[in-house]
Amino acid sequence: MSFPAKILLALLLGAAPARAQKIRAQVPLCPVSASAPSLPLDVRLPQSAAAPSALPPSAVPPDLALGATPSAPGAPAPEASARTDAAAAPAERKLDRLLQQLKKALPSDDEGVQAALAKIERIFTSKTSAAAKPPRMQESLSPEWVKKRIDERRGADKAVLKKQSQIRGQGFDKAALNPEILTRHNSSYTKTIPVGKVTNQQRSGRCWIFAGLNMLRDMLVAQGKVRKNFEFSENYLYYFSQLERSNLYLGKVIREVYGKKAKDINPRDLGDIAPKIGDDGKFADFQLLVEKYGLVPKNAMPETASSEGTDRLNKEINDSLGLAAQSLVADARRVAKTGGVSRAAKIRKESLTRLVKILTAHLGTPPARFARTTAGRRRSYTPQEFARKFAGFKFDDYAQVGSWSFRKRGLAYEFKKSFLGAPAPGDPPMNYRFVNVDIKRLEQLAVKALSRGKPVYIYVAMNRDVDKKSGIMHPKIFKRADAYDLSRRERGRKLSRAQATSLELNNGSHLMVLTGFDRPDKNGPIVKFRVENSWGPEFGEGGVFHMYREWFREHAYSIIVPKNLLSSDELKAWQSPARPMN
């Protein structure tokens, strides 16, 4: 290496750390993309949930940290570096020229020299700094740290050890129950509406069908049109839900594999294209089924072993769909390679014909017509006539109102993901939209509907703070802090509704019906809501659950209420074009 080249290399190696230090000082610890939308104040994460680089050193246990690289000592503050930018620019341009000269002067066949040059160039052209990266952390836990924490548990207070022994023996839900909540609870309600007998979805995910039919049934009970022991056939609607979602599955496969080049059709991607079907659904799916296929009484199409335990049936359906998917892939490849007429329509029809055979074997044959005695007169109905003339429920009179974090209030949104698909030509309109409001307004609308004798279809996150035995739904029904022996600082920490939603820890998962509320003080707040669930009489208080106001405000996501309860602004939003939710 020539003497001038050595001097240039020395100059650049000496200048590089200084430049890196200046860049580090200019980059914020937690940079945010300029294109990212700002979050409302009530959904910002607390400081403890920020990027690791923003945490104080004391927040990371010393025996877990591998040694995060701190900022260079003496680095200028951001404002100071901003003042020196103009003065530093000429020097930086000079260093850049030196780098280019050096690259030309140094031998290109010397691997050591080229590695040094590459390192210098990375520093000079870097867009981010080391300080913006997360600290280096030890991949596996230190055995010493683990032993110390477990030893601490062995030496815990005797009362704590006893409580945790009960949790292991009895289960958390029983051992950690909060006696104060149980003592304060009562089953009194100041407003209730007539309801039918408790229903039971058994080992299935059909809560959305049960809740919808319970809501319709309760209205008919209040009108005196049916007795309390009357029940619509959930199995009837479930039959068509599985047929409709199977058709949607096949349509997704066809759209994805046809029209592609043969080399781009990969069978292993089918699981992502059209995942296995299940029982899930929403109110909009319930609406589609009722308006398209009608309703029948339970005795016209009763429950079966496969409707009460749907796992086996869904496996059979998915296996049949899998055969169809492979046939579609093979046909799409043939068309892509050699041309010719696609067999997609034929494969689809054959598959759906096979699925009708499977569904009928497991669930029975849906009736085309049935007889029912009404007001002392024996009448014959088709399912569509029974829904329209007997039940008389008009979906257009109702609207969905939701309270979702990260969405603007007072606007309409629409779920683009559906379980039964978008409506085909001639199908009834789908009710996937909702008006977004704050949780206080959601509560007010639920109370308004119940005050007028209307049951309220509700979508909630049912995976937390529910005692299935008593039916009490309350954020403090379990004493977690005592059960886990949490410190005072740990006891005070809790995710907000928005934070839990953003982490997908608290999302809608179950549908039920509100049938009453308790407000002892006419001018005071609601204490709790009465809930009609579909888990049978063995759960809750004979099938009834008690949703306390505090729980509603944390875990309720949307309700179905009469449109005439909406304000003029909410009704205008409901009728305006909806924004996509997904």
C-alpha positions as CSV (number, residue, x, y, z in Angstrom):
1,M,0.0,0.0,0.0
2,S,1.4,3.4,-0.9
3,F,2.2,6.0,1.8
4,P,-0.5,8.5,0.7
5,A,-3.1,5.7,0.7
6,K,-2.0,4.8,4.3
7,I,-2.5,8.4,5.3
8,L,-6.0,8.5,3.7
9,L,-7.0,5.2,5.4
10,A,-5.8,6.5,8.8
11,L,-7.7,9.8,8.3
12,L,-10.9,8.0,7.4
13,L,-10.7,5.5,10.2
14,G,-10.2,8.3,12.6
15,A,-13.1,10.3,11.2
16,A,-15.5,7.5,11.1
17,P,-16.3,7.2,14.8
18,A,-16.9,10.9,15.1
19,R,-19.3,10.8,12.2
20,A,-21.1,7.8,13.6
21,Q,-21.4,9.7,16.9
22,K,-23.0,12.7,15.2
23,I,-25.5,10.6,13.3
24,R,-26.4,8.7,16.6
25,A,-27.2,12.0,18.3
26,Q,-29.5,13.1,15.5
27,V,-31.7,10.0,15.4
28,P,-34.5,9.8,18.0
29,L,-34.6,6.7,20.2
30,C,-38.0,5.5,18.9
31,P,-38.3,6.8,15.3
32,V,-41.8,6.8,13.8
33,S,-42.5,6.6,10.1
34,A,-43.8,9.9,8.8
35,S,-46.5,8.0,6.9
36,A,-47.8,6.3,10.0
37,P,-51.1,7.7,11.3
38,S,-50.9,9.3,14.8
39,L,-52.8,7.4,17.5
40,P,-55.3,9.1,19.8
41,L,-54.0,9.8,23.2
42,D,-56.1,7.1,24.9
43,V,-54.5,4.4,22.9
44,R,-50.8,5.2,23.2
45,L,-48.8,2.6,24.9
46,P,-47.2,3.4,28.3
47,Q,-43.5,4.2,28.5
48,S,-42.8,0.8,29.8
49,A,-44.1,-0.7,26.5
50,A,-41.9,1.5,24.3
51,A,-39.0,0.2,22.3
52,P,-36.3,-1.4,24.4
53,S,-33.7,1.2,23.5
54,A,-35.9,3.8,25.2
55,L,-35.9,2.0,28.6
56,P,-33.6,3.2,31.4
57,P,-30.7,0.8,32.1
58,S,-32.3,-0.2,35.4
59,A,-35.3,-1.7,33.5
60,V,-33.2,-4.6,32.2
61,P,-31.9,-7.1,34.9
62,P,-28.1,-7.0,34.7
63,D,-27.8,-10.8,34.6
64,L,-30.1,-11.0,31.6
65,A,-28.6,-8.2,29.5
66,L,-25.7,-9.1,27.2
67,G,-24.6,-5.5,27.1
68,A,-26.4,-2.9,25.1
69,T,-24.1,-0.5,23.3
70,P,-24.6,2.9,24.9
71,S,-24.4,6.2,23.0
72,A,-20.9,7.5,22.7
73,P,-19.9,9.7,25.7
74,G,-19.9,13.3,25.0
75,A,-22.4,13.1,22.1
76,P,-24.0,16.5,21.4
77,A,-27.7,16.9,22.1
78,P,-30.0,16.8,19.0
79,E,-30.5,20.6,19.1
80,A,-26.7,21.1,19.3
81,S,-26.1,18.8,16.4
82,A,-28.7,20.6,14.3
83,R,-26.8,23.9,14.8
84,T,-23.6,22.3,13.7
85,D,-25.0,20.7,10.6
86,A,-24.3,23.6,8.3
87,A,-20.7,23.9,9.6
88,A,-20.1,20.2,9.4
89,A,-21.4,19.8,5.8
90,P,-18.2,21.0,4.0
91,A,-16.0,18.7,6.2
92,E,-18.3,15.8,5.4
93,R,-18.1,16.4,1.7
94,K,-14.3,16.5,2.0
95,L,-14.3,13.2,3.8
96,D,-16.6,11.7,1.1
97,R,-14.1,12.8,-1.6
98,L,-11.3,11.2,0.4
99,L,-13.2,8.0,0.6
100,Q,-13.7,7.9,-3.2
101,Q,-10.0,8.6,-3.7
102,L,-9.0,5.9,-1.3
103,K,-11.2,3.3,-3.0
104,K,-9.4,4.1,-6.2
105,A,-5.9,4.1,-4.7
106,L,-6.0,0.9,-2.6
107,P,-5.6,-2.5,-4.2
108,S,-8.9,-4.2,-5.0
109,D,-7.5,-7.7,-4.6
110,D,-6.5,-7.2,-0.9
111,E,-9.4,-8.8,1.1
112,G,-8.4,-7.1,4.4
113,V,-8.2,-3.7,2.8
114,Q,-11.5,-4.1,1.0
115,A,-13.2,-5.3,4.3
116,A,-11.9,-2.1,6.0
117,L,-13.2,0.0,3.2
118,A,-16.6,-1.6,3.3
119,K,-16.8,-1.0,7.1
120,I,-16.0,2.7,6.6
121,E,-18.5,3.1,3.8
122,R,-21.2,1.5,5.9
123,I,-20.7,4.1,8.6
124,F,-20.7,7.0,6.1
125,T,-23.8,5.9,4.2
126,S,-25.9,4.6,7.2
127,K,-29.4,6.0,7.4
128,T,-29.9,4.9,11.0
129,S,-27.8,4.7,14.1
130,A,-26.9,2.0,16.5
131,A,-28.9,3.8,19.2
132,A,-32.1,3.2,17.2
133,K,-31.6,-0.5,17.2
134,P,-32.8,-2.7,20.1
135,P,-30.2,-3.6,22.7
136,R,-28.5,-6.9,22.4
137,M,-30.1,-9.4,24.7
138,Q,-29.0,-12.9,25.9
139,E,-30.8,-15.5,23.8
140,S,-31.4,-18.0,26.6
141,L,-32.1,-17.4,30.2
142,S,-29.2,-17.4,32.7
143,P,-29.5,-20.6,34.9
144,E,-28.4,-18.5,37.9
145,W,-31.2,-16.0,37.3
146,V,-33.8,-18.7,36.9
147,K,-32.6,-20.5,40.1
148,K,-32.8,-17.3,42.1
149,R,-36.3,-16.5,41.0
150,I,-37.5,-20.0,41.8
151,D,-35.8,-20.0,45.2
152,E,-37.7,-16.8,45.9
153,R,-41.0,-18.6,45.3
154,R,-40.0,-21.4,47.6
155,G,-39.5,-18.8,50.4
156,A,-42.7,-17.0,49.8
157,D,-45.2,-16.3,52.6
158,K,-47.0,-19.4,53.9
159,A,-50.4,-17.9,53.1
160,V,-49.3,-17.4,49.5
161,L,-47.9,-20.9,49.2
162,K,-51.2,-22.2,50.6
163,K,-53.3,-20.2,48.0
164,Q,-51.1,-21.4,45.2
165,S,-51.4,-25.0,46.3
166,Q,-55.2,-24.5,46.1
167,I,-54.9,-23.2,42.6
168,R,-52.9,-26.3,41.6
169,G,-55.4,-28.6,43.2
170,Q,-58.8,-26.9,42.6
171,G,-58.0,-24.8,39.5
172,F,-57.5,-21.1,39.2
173,D,-61.2,-20.2,38.6
174,K,-62.3,-21.7,41.9
175,A,-59.3,-21.0,44.1
176,A,-58.8,-17.4,43.0
177,L,-62.4,-16.2,43.3
178,N,-62.9,-12.9,44.9
179,P,-65.2,-13.4,47.9
180,E,-66.0,-9.6,48.1
181,I,-67.5,-9.7,44.6
182,L,-69.5,-12.8,45.4
183,T,-70.8,-11.3,48.6
184,R,-71.9,-8.0,47.0
185,H,-73.6,-9.7,44.0
186,N,-77.3,-10.2,43.8
187,S,-79.6,-11.4,41.0
188,S,-82.0,-8.6,41.2
189,Y,-82.8,-6.5,38.1
190,T,-84.9,-3.3,37.8
191,K,-85.8,-4.0,34.2
192,T,-86.2,-7.4,32.5
193,I,-87.9,-8.5,29.3
194,P,-89.6,-11.9,28.7
195,V,-87.3,-14.7,27.6
196,G,-87.6,-18.3,26.5
197,K,-86.0,-21.4,27.9
198,V,-82.2,-21.6,28.1
199,T,-80.6,-23.0,25.0
200,N,-77.4,-25.0,24.6
201,Q,-75.0,-24.8,21.7
202,Q,-73.1,-27.9,23.2
203,R,-69.6,-28.5,21.7
204,S,-69.9,-26.2,18.8
205,G,-69.0,-22.6,17.8
206,R,-72.6,-21.7,16.8
207,C,-73.1,-19.0,19.4
208,W,-73.9,-16.4,16.7
209,I,-76.8,-18.6,15.4
210,F,-78.1,-19.3,19.0
211,A,-77.9,-15.6,20.0
212,G,-79.7,-14.5,16.9
213,L,-82.5,-17.0,17.2
214,N,-82.8,-16.3,21.0
215,M,-83.3,-12.6,20.2
216,L,-86.0,-13.4,17.6
217,R,-87.7,-15.9,20.0
218,D,-87.7,-13.5,22.9
219,M,-89.5,-10.9,20.8
220,L,-92.2,-13.5,19.9
221,V,-92.5,-14.5,23.6
222,A,-93.1,-10.8,24.5
223,Q,-95.8,-10.6,21.8
224,G,-97.5,-13.8,23.0
225,K,-97.0,-15.5,19.7
226,V,-95.0,-18.4,21.1
227,R,-94.6,-20.1,24.5
228,K,-91.3,-19.9,26.5
229,N,-90.4,-23.5,25.6
230,F,-90.5,-22.7,21.9
231,E,-87.2,-22.8,20.0
232,F,-86.2,-22.2,16.4
233,S,-84.0,-24.9,14.7
234,E,-80.4,-23.8,15.0
235,N,-79.4,-27.0,13.1
236,Y,-81.4,-25.8,10.1
237,L,-79.4,-22.5,9.8
238,Y,-76.1,-24.3,10.6
239,Y,-76.7,-26.7,7.6
240,F,-76.8,-23.8,5.2
241,S,-74.0,-21.9,6.9
242,Q,-71.6,-24.8,6.2
243,L,-72.8,-25.2,2.6
244,E,-72.4,-21.4,2.0
245,R,-68.9,-21.2,3.5
246,S,-67.8,-24.3,1.5
247,N,-68.9,-22.6,-1.7
248,L,-66.9,-19.5,-0.6
249,Y,-63.9,-21.7,-0.1
250,L,-64.1,-23.2,-3.6
251,G,-64.5,-19.7,-5.0
252,K,-61.3,-18.5,-3.3
253,V,-59.3,-21.4,-4.7
254,I,-60.6,-20.8,-8.2
255,R,-59.8,-17.1,-8.1
256,E,-56.3,-17.8,-6.9
257,V,-55.2,-20.6,-9.2
258,Y,-56.8,-19.9,-12.5
259,G,-55.2,-17.1,-14.6
260,K,-51.7,-17.8,-13.3
261,K,-48.8,-19.3,-15.1
262,A,-48.3,-23.0,-14.5
263,K,-45.1,-22.4,-12.6
264,D,-46.8,-20.0,-10.2
265,I,-49.5,-22.4,-9.1
266,N,-48.1,-23.9,-5.9
267,P,-50.4,-26.5,-4.1
268,R,-48.6,-25.8,-0.8
269,D,-50.0,-22.3,-0.7
270,L,-53.6,-23.6,-0.6
271,G,-53.7,-23.4,3.2
272,D,-53.1,-19.7,3.0
273,I,-55.5,-19.1,0.1
274,A,-58.4,-20.9,1.7
275,P,-57.9,-22.0,5.3
276,K,-60.0,-24.7,6.8
277,I,-63.6,-23.8,7.6
278,G,-65.1,-23.9,11.1
279,D,-68.3,-22.7,12.8
280,D,-67.6,-19.0,13.3
281,G,-70.0,-16.3,12.2
282,K,-71.3,-12.8,12.8
283,F,-74.7,-11.1,12.9
284,A,-74.4,-10.4,9.1
285,D,-74.0,-14.1,8.5
286,F,-77.1,-14.8,10.6
287,Q,-79.0,-12.2,8.6
288,L,-78.0,-13.7,5.2
289,L,-79.1,-17.2,6.3
290,V,-82.5,-16.1,7.7
291,E,-83.4,-13.8,4.7
292,K,-82.2,-16.4,2.2
293,Y,-83.3,-19.7,3.7
294,G,-85.9,-18.7,6.3
295,L,-86.6,-20.3,9.7
296,V,-88.2,-23.5,11.0
297,P,-89.2,-24.7,14.4
298,K,-86.8,-27.0,16.2
299,N,-89.1,-30.0,15.9
300,A,-88.9,-29.6,12.1
301,M,-85.2,-30.1,12.1
302,P,-83.9,-31.1,15.5
303,E,-80.3,-31.2,16.8
304,T,-78.1,-34.2,15.9
305,A,-75.0,-35.7,17.4
306,S,-73.0,-33.9,14.7
307,S,-74.6,-30.5,15.2
308,E,-74.0,-30.7,19.0
309,G,-70.4,-31.8,18.5
310,T,-69.3,-30.2,15.2
311,D,-65.6,-31.3,15.1
312,R,-66.1,-34.5,13.2
313,L,-68.4,-33.0,10.6
314,N,-66.0,-30.1,9.9
315,K,-63.2,-32.5,9.4
316,E,-65.3,-34.4,6.8
317,I,-66.2,-31.1,5.1
318,N,-62.6,-30.0,5.0
319,D,-61.4,-33.3,3.6
320,S,-64.0,-33.1,0.8
321,L,-63.0,-29.5,0.1
322,G,-59.3,-30.6,0.0
323,L,-60.1,-33.1,-2.8
324,A,-61.8,-30.4,-4.8
325,A,-58.9,-28.0,-4.3
326,Q,-56.4,-30.5,-5.6
327,S,-58.6,-31.1,-8.6
328,L,-58.8,-27.4,-9.3
329,V,-55.1,-27.0,-9.1
330,A,-54.5,-29.9,-11.5
331,D,-57.0,-28.4,-13.9
332,A,-55.6,-24.9,-13.6
333,R,-52.1,-26.3,-14.4
334,R,-53.5,-28.1,-17.5
335,V,-55.1,-25.0,-18.8
336,A,-52.0,-22.9,-18.2
337,K,-49.8,-25.4,-20.0
338,T,-51.9,-26.6,-22.9
339,G,-54.9,-24.3,-23.0
340,G,-58.4,-25.7,-23.4
341,V,-61.6,-25.2,-21.5
342,S,-61.5,-25.0,-17.8
343,R,-63.4,-27.6,-15.7
344,A,-63.6,-25.3,-12.7
345,A,-67.4,-24.9,-12.8
346,K,-67.9,-28.7,-13.1
347,I,-65.5,-29.4,-10.3
348,R,-67.2,-26.9,-8.1
349,K,-70.7,-28.3,-8.7
350,E,-69.5,-31.9,-8.1
351,S,-67.8,-30.9,-4.9
352,L,-70.9,-29.0,-3.6
353,T,-73.1,-32.0,-4.6
354,R,-70.8,-34.3,-2.5
355,L,-71.0,-31.8,0.4
356,V,-74.8,-31.8,0.4
357,K,-74.6,-35.6,0.8
358,I,-72.2,-35.2,3.8
359,L,-74.3,-32.5,5.4
360,T,-77.5,-34.4,5.0
361,A,-76.0,-37.5,6.5
362,H,-74.8,-35.6,9.6
363,L,-77.5,-33.0,10.1
364,G,-80.6,-34.3,8.4
365,T,-82.7,-33.0,5.4
366,P,-83.8,-29.4,5.6
367,P,-87.6,-29.3,5.3
368,A,-89.1,-27.6,2.3
369,R,-92.5,-27.2,4.1
370,F,-93.8,-28.0,7.5
371,A,-97.1,-27.7,9.4
372,R,-97.7,-25.7,12.6
373,T,-100.7,-24.9,14.7
374,T,-101.0,-21.1,15.3
375,A,-104.0,-19.6,17.2
376,G,-105.8,-22.9,17.0
377,R,-105.4,-23.2,13.3
378,R,-103.2,-25.7,11.5
379,R,-101.2,-24.0,8.8
380,S,-98.5,-25.0,6.4
381,Y,-95.4,-22.9,5.9
382,T,-92.3,-22.8,3.8
383,P,-89.2,-21.8,5.8
384,Q,-89.2,-18.4,4.0
385,E,-92.9,-17.9,4.8
386,F,-92.4,-18.8,8.4
387,A,-89.6,-16.2,8.7
388,R,-91.5,-13.5,6.9
389,K,-95.1,-14.0,8.0
390,F,-94.8,-15.6,11.4
391,A,-91.5,-14.3,12.9
392,G,-92.0,-11.0,11.1
393,F,-88.5,-9.6,12.0
394,K,-87.3,-6.9,9.7
395,F,-83.5,-6.7,9.6
396,D,-83.7,-3.3,7.9
397,D,-85.1,-1.8,11.1
398,Y,-81.9,-2.6,13.0
399,A,-78.4,-1.3,12.9
400,Q,-75.1,-2.5,14.4
401,V,-73.2,-0.1,16.7
402,G,-69.7,-0.8,17.8
403,S,-66.9,0.6,20.0
404,W,-63.6,-0.3,18.5
405,S,-60.2,1.3,19.4
406,F,-58.1,2.8,16.6
407,R,-61.3,3.8,14.7
408,K,-62.7,7.3,14.5
409,R,-66.0,7.8,16.4
410,G,-69.1,8.9,14.5
411,L,-68.1,7.1,11.3
412,A,-69.4,3.9,9.7
413,Y,-67.0,1.0,9.1
414,E,-67.5,-2.3,7.4
415,F,-66.0,-5.7,8.0
416,K,-64.6,-6.9,4.7
417,K,-63.7,-10.4,6.1
418,S,-66.8,-12.6,6.2
419,F,-67.5,-16.2,6.9
420,L,-70.2,-16.7,4.3
421,G,-68.9,-14.3,1.7
422,A,-70.2,-11.2,-0.1
423,P,-73.8,-11.4,-1.4
424,A,-74.4,-12.9,-4.8
425,P,-76.8,-11.1,-7.3
426,G,-80.3,-11.5,-5.8
427,D,-79.1,-12.2,-2.3
428,P,-80.3,-9.9,0.5
429,P,-78.0,-7.0,1.5
430,M,-75.4,-7.8,4.2
431,N,-75.3,-6.1,7.5
432,Y,-71.5,-6.0,8.0
433,R,-71.4,-2.3,8.7
434,F,-71.4,-0.6,12.1
435,V,-71.3,3.0,13.4
436,N,-68.3,3.5,15.8
437,V,-69.1,5.2,19.1
438,D,-67.4,5.4,22.5
439,I,-68.1,2.8,25.1
440,K,-70.3,5.1,27.1
441,R,-72.6,5.6,24.1
442,L,-72.7,1.9,23.4
443,E,-73.9,1.3,27.0
444,Q,-76.6,4.1,26.6
445,L,-78.0,2.5,23.4
446,A,-78.1,-1.0,25.1
447,V,-80.1,0.5,28.0
448,K,-82.4,2.4,25.6
449,A,-83.3,-0.7,23.7
450,L,-83.9,-2.8,26.8
451,S,-86.1,0.0,28.2
452,R,-88.3,-0.4,25.2
453,G,-88.6,-4.1,25.6
454,K,-86.1,-5.0,22.9
455,P,-83.5,-7.7,23.5
456,V,-79.9,-6.7,22.5
457,Y,-77.6,-9.0,20.5
458,I,-74.1,-8.3,21.8
459,Y,-70.6,-9.2,20.7
460,V,-68.0,-9.5,23.5
461,A,-64.6,-10.8,24.5
462,M,-65.6,-13.8,26.7
463,N,-62.1,-15.0,27.4
464,R,-61.4,-13.1,30.7
465,D,-62.9,-12.3,34.1
466,V,-65.9,-14.6,33.8
467,D,-66.9,-17.1,36.5
468,K,-68.8,-19.7,34.6
469,K,-70.3,-21.3,37.7
470,S,-72.0,-18.2,39.1
471,G,-72.2,-16.4,35.8
472,I,-70.6,-13.3,37.2
473,M,-68.7,-11.2,34.7
474,H,-66.6,-8.6,36.6
475,P,-63.0,-7.4,36.1
476,K,-62.3,-8.2,39.8
477,I,-64.0,-11.6,40.0
478,F,-60.5,-13.2,40.4
479,K,-57.9,-12.0,42.9
480,R,-54.9,-12.4,40.6
481,A,-52.6,-10.1,42.6
482,D,-53.0,-12.3,45.7
483,A,-52.9,-15.6,43.7
484,Y,-49.6,-14.6,42.1
485,D,-48.1,-12.7,45.0
486,L,-47.6,-9.6,42.9
487,S,-45.6,-6.7,44.3
488,R,-47.3,-3.3,44.9
489,R,-45.8,-2.0,41.6
490,E,-47.0,-5.0,39.7
491,R,-50.5,-4.7,41.2
492,G,-50.9,-1.3,39.7
493,R,-50.1,-2.3,36.2
494,K,-53.0,-3.2,33.8
495,L,-53.5,-3.0,30.0
496,S,-56.2,-0.6,28.9
497,R,-59.0,-1.7,26.7
498,A,-57.3,-0.3,23.6
499,Q,-53.9,-1.7,24.5
500,A,-55.3,-5.2,25.0
501,T,-57.2,-4.9,21.7
502,S,-54.0,-3.8,19.8
503,L,-52.2,-6.9,21.2
504,E,-55.1,-9.1,20.2
505,L,-55.5,-10.2,23.8
506,N,-59.0,-8.8,24.0
507,N,-61.1,-9.2,20.9
508,G,-64.7,-10.2,20.3
509,S,-65.2,-13.9,20.6
510,H,-68.7,-14.7,21.8
511,L,-72.3,-13.6,21.0
512,M,-75.1,-13.5,23.5
513,V,-78.3,-11.5,24.3
514,L,-78.9,-8.8,26.9
515,T,-82.3,-9.2,28.4
516,G,-82.4,-6.7,31.3
517,F,-80.5,-4.2,33.5
518,D,-80.2,-3.3,37.1
519,R,-80.3,0.4,38.1
520,P,-81.5,0.8,41.7
521,D,-81.0,4.5,41.6
522,K,-83.1,5.9,38.7
523,N,-80.7,8.8,38.3
524,G,-77.6,6.7,38.9
525,P,-75.5,4.5,36.6
526,I,-76.3,0.9,35.5
527,V,-75.0,-1.7,37.9
528,K,-75.2,-4.8,35.7
529,F,-76.9,-6.3,32.6
530,R,-78.8,-9.6,32.6
531,V,-77.4,-12.0,29.9
532,E,-79.1,-14.8,28.1
533,N,-76.3,-17.2,27.1
534,S,-76.4,-20.4,25.1
535,W,-74.2,-22.7,27.2
536,G,-77.1,-24.6,28.9
537,P,-78.4,-24.4,32.4
538,E,-75.3,-26.0,33.9
539,F,-73.3,-22.7,33.5
540,G,-74.2,-19.5,35.2
541,E,-77.3,-19.1,37.3
542,G,-79.4,-21.7,35.4
543,G,-78.0,-20.4,32.2
544,V,-78.2,-16.7,33.1
545,F,-75.1,-14.6,33.3
546,H,-74.6,-11.3,35.1
547,M,-72.5,-8.7,33.2
548,Y,-71.4,-5.9,35.4
549,R,-71.0,-2.4,34.0
550,E,-67.2,-2.4,34.6
551,W,-66.9,-5.6,32.6
552,F,-69.1,-4.2,29.8
553,R,-66.8,-1.2,29.5
554,E,-63.8,-3.4,29.1
555,H,-65.0,-6.3,26.9
556,A,-68.1,-5.3,24.9
557,Y,-67.5,-4.5,21.2
558,S,-70.8,-4.2,19.3
559,I,-74.6,-4.5,19.7
560,I,-77.6,-4.7,17.4
561,V,-80.3,-2.2,18.2
562,P,-83.3,-0.6,16.5
563,K,-82.3,2.2,14.1
564,N,-84.8,4.6,15.6
565,L,-82.6,4.7,18.7
566,L,-79.7,6.3,16.9
567,S,-79.1,10.0,16.9
568,S,-79.5,12.0,13.7
569,D,-75.7,12.1,13.3
570,E,-75.3,8.3,13.9
571,L,-78.1,7.5,11.5
572,K,-76.5,9.7,8.9
573,A,-73.2,7.9,9.4
574,W,-75.0,4.5,9.2
575,Q,-76.4,5.5,5.8
576,S,-73.2,7.0,4.4
577,P,-70.5,5.0,2.6
578,A,-68.6,2.8,5.1
579,R,-64.8,2.7,5.5
580,P,-63.1,-0.7,5.5
581,M,-62.5,-2.2,8.9
582,N,-59.9,-4.8,7.8
